[in-house]
């Protein structure tokens, strides 16, 4: 059947995304890649790096060798200057993301890999945008869960980019139940884990200490976990976050569900930031992004580390193969 076919969106043309994609094109990848980008942006990035880049039509993606990259043109409005994002080019970034998503829904691609997007520049262009995860969820009409992963750890989130003041109100029974159902299904479908075991963190210090440090564990988390256990899920918790990441405990679980962004992600990034990736669980297709920003200060200097993009492609390809293995009648 051949390797999975993945859409590749470099992201902000003035950031490090294009040059990371050029470096990606130098290796033999586990998927047939189709970049959705401006060809001149990609050629300029290759020239600055002093690396070969032969652009192929999308139909030849499976034939690409190191130094070659299939590309579907998505033109920018004006020439991209490394380190100097132009709001006029923001529309092309959003168009590339939506074209990649639409291609996944139509079956042209088996998954989507995305580079870093500059949120402020997109908003300066008058385009409402809070992040690619939300954009793709709205496009597909589904709920999603953000999960970050590296080779040793997976951490999913109930809430994402919220002020800490608002987190407790957002950790509702519905939110926790939805996140666990999406995470559990993804571990089965995308990672081939027949019976996932998930560690669920408490919201409060010491997981509430039996109500002395907050009652969210007693009133929200415990009832949800008991209900889902009755359905057959293997769930551990609610656990104190300060001891949940001990190696002996992590060795027993397939993923950790954190209640908020800075509860779980600092541990993951400390344990392996360079190979960390960002996944949008719950979409009808695999989507994996780099776990870093546009790094404007590095753009055009040839210093950006491509490890996260390499890991994103490897992860997305593995997820696409896992889905294909579970659905033998699919393309």
N, C-alpha and C positions, 0 to 999 in steps of 0.2 A: 504493500500500500504506500510505501514511501514515508519520508519524514513529515512531521506536521508542517503546515504552512502558516506562518505567523505574520501579522501586520506589525510593523515597527515604526513608531512615531518618535522622532528625535526630541520633540518639545521646543522650548524657546530657541529660536535660531541664533540669537546672540549669546546664548549660554554654552555650556560644555556639551550639550546633547549631540550636536552634529559630529563633533570630533570623536566622541565616544562611539558613535555608530560607525565611523570610519575605522576605528581600531577593531570594532567587532567584526567588520567585514574582512579583516586580515586573517581571521582564524577559520577553521572548519567547524561550522556550527551544527547542532543537533536538529536543526529545523531549516526549512526553506523560508527565507526572510524576504519580505517586500516592504521597503521603506516608503512611507508616505511623507514626502518632503520636497522641498525645492531643489532641483538638481544642481543649480549654481551654488547654493549654500553648502551642499555636500562636497562638490568639487573644490570649493574654496577651503573647506576644512581639511580635505586631503592634501591640498597643496601646502597649507601651513604646517602640517605634520610631516610633509615629505614622504607620504605613503601613497602607494598606487590605489586607484579606485576607478574601476570600469563599471559604468552603470548599464544595467540590463533591463529589458522590458519585463513587466511582472510575469508574463507567461514563461520566462526562462528562470524563475527563482530557483527551481530544483536543480538547475544546471550550474549555479554559481560556484566558482572556486575562490579560494582566498585571494583577496584583492578585487573581488567583484561583488556587486550588490544590486539586486533587482530593485527598481524604484518606480513608483506611481507618482507623477508630478503633482505637487500641491504648491503652487507658486506663492511666494511672499510678495507683499506690495512694494517693498523697497529693499535695496541691498542690505543684508544683515552685517552689522559690525560687531565683532566679538567684544563682549563687555558692555555694550551700549544698546539695550533693548529698545525697540521702537514699537509703540502701541499700534502703529499702522500694520504691523506684521502679526498682531495677535489673532486676527480672524483666521489666518492660514493655520495657526496652531490648533484652534478649536475645530476648524474644518477637517484637519488631518485626523484628529481624535474621533470625530463623528463618522468620518468615512471608514476608519478602521473598525469602529464598533458596528457600523452597518454591514460591513463586509463579514464580520464574525456572525452576525445574525442571519445573513443570507447564505452562509456556508462557504464563502470564498476563502475565509481564513479559519484556522482552528484555534486561534488565540490572539491576544493583543499584548504587545510589550510597549511600554511608554517611558520616555525620558522625562526630565524635569521641566515643569511649566512654571512661569513667573506669574503668580496670581495677581499681583498688583498691576502689572502691565496689561494683563487681560482686562481687568476692571477699568483701567485708565482708558481703554479703547471703547468703553461703554457696553461691554459684554458682561452680563451678570454671571459670575463664576466664583464658586467657593472651593473648588477642587475637582480633580478629574474623577475621583470616586463618585461624587455626587452627580457629576455630568453624565457619567455612564449609567448610573442607577436610574436617573430620570429618563434617559434615552431608552433603556430596556424596560422601564416600568416595573422595577422590582426593588426589594429591600436588599441591602448589601451589608457586609461586615468587613471592616478593615482588619487585616492580619499582617503583621511583619514577621519575617522568618529569616533565619540564617541556617547553616548546616546543623546547628546543635539545638535550636530552640524555635518554637512558634508561639507567638503571642497575639491573640485576637482581642478586640476592644468592644465593650458595650457602648461607650460614648467616645467621641473622637476629639474634635477641636472645640471644646467648651471651656469657658472660664470655670475655675475650680468651684466658685460660688454656686454654679448652676448644676454641678455634677450630681449631687445627691437627689435632686428633683427629677433628673433624667434617668436615674437607675430605677426604673419601674419593673414590675413583674413582666409586663409585655415586652419591654426592651430586652431584658435578660433572657427570657424564653426564646424570643426571636433570634437573638445572637447565638444562643446555644444550638438551636435547630439548624441554622445556616452553617455554623462551624462544624457540627457533627456531620451534616450531609457532605460538606466539602472534603472532610478528612476521608470519608468513604469513597466518594466519587473521584476526587482529584489526586488523592495521595494513596489510594489502594489500601486503606486501613480498615480491615473488616469490622473490628469492634473498637472504635476509638475510646481512649480514656482521657478525659479532660479535667484539668485542675481549675477550679473556679475560685478566684480571689474574693475575699470580703471587701466591703467598701471602707470600713473604718479600721483604725489601728487595732491589731490583735483580733481582727474579724469581729469587732464589737465587744469582745470580752463579756459574752452572755448578757448583753444589753447595757453594760455599764459605760461603754464608749460609743453608744449609738445602737438603734434598734433596726436598722435597715437589714441586717443579716437575719434577724428573727422574723421580721414582718414581710420582707420581700424575697430574700435569696433562698432561705431554707424551704419555704413552700414551693417555689419554682423547681428547685433541685429535686425535691421529693416527688413532685408530679412527673418530671421527666425521667427520673429513675424508674418509676412505675411503668413507663413506656418502654424501658429497656436501655436507656442511656447509662453509660458508666461514667459517673461524675464524682469528683472528689472535692469536698469543700462545704461551705465557704472557708477558705484558708487565710490565715494571716499573711499578708503580702511580704512581710519581712523575713519569713522562713520558707515561703512557697518555692523559692528559686534555688534552694539547696540542691546540689547535684544528685544526692540520693533520691530526693523526691521527684526531680525532673526526669530521672531515668525511668520512672514508672508511668509517665504520661506522654501523650502524643501532642498535646497543645495546652496552653494556659489561656484562660479567659480573664482579662483584667477589666476592672470597672471603668477606668479612665486612662487617658493618654500617658501621663507621666507616672502612672503606677507600674506599668509593665515595660514600657519601651526603653527607659534608660538601662534596664538590666540587659535587654536584648542587644542594644547597641554597644554596650560595654563588652558583651561576650563575642562580638564579631561584626563590627559596623561595616567593614569593607565589603562583605559578602551578603549583607542584609538586603532584602527585597520587600516590597510592599504589594500585597495581594488584595484584590477586591473579591471577596467570597460572596456567592449568591447570584452572580451574573450568569446568563445562559452560556457563557464561554469563559475560558481562563483569561484573566487579566493580571499582569505582573508589571510593576513599575520599579524603577531604581529608588533606593531609599536615601536620596540626597537631593539638594536643590540645584539651581542653575549654575551656581559657583561662578558668577560673573567675573570675579577677580582672577579666576584661572583661565577663563575662556580665551582661546587663541594663543595660549602659551605652551600648549602641549604637555601640561603637568597633571591633567585630570586623570584619576585612577578609573579605569574601565571595569573594575572587578564587579561592581554592583550590576552593571548592565549585562555583563557576561552571565552572572548568576540569575538575572531576571529571564534571559533567554533560555538558559538551561532549565529553570524551574517551570516556565510556561510550556516548554516543549514536553517536559515530563508530565505535567498536568494534562496536556492535550492527548498524549499517548494513553494515560490512565483512563480518560473519558472514552477514548476510542476502544480500548480493550473491554470496557464495561458495556459498550453499545456496538456489538459486532456488525450490526446492519447499517451503521452510520458510514458516512463517506470516509 
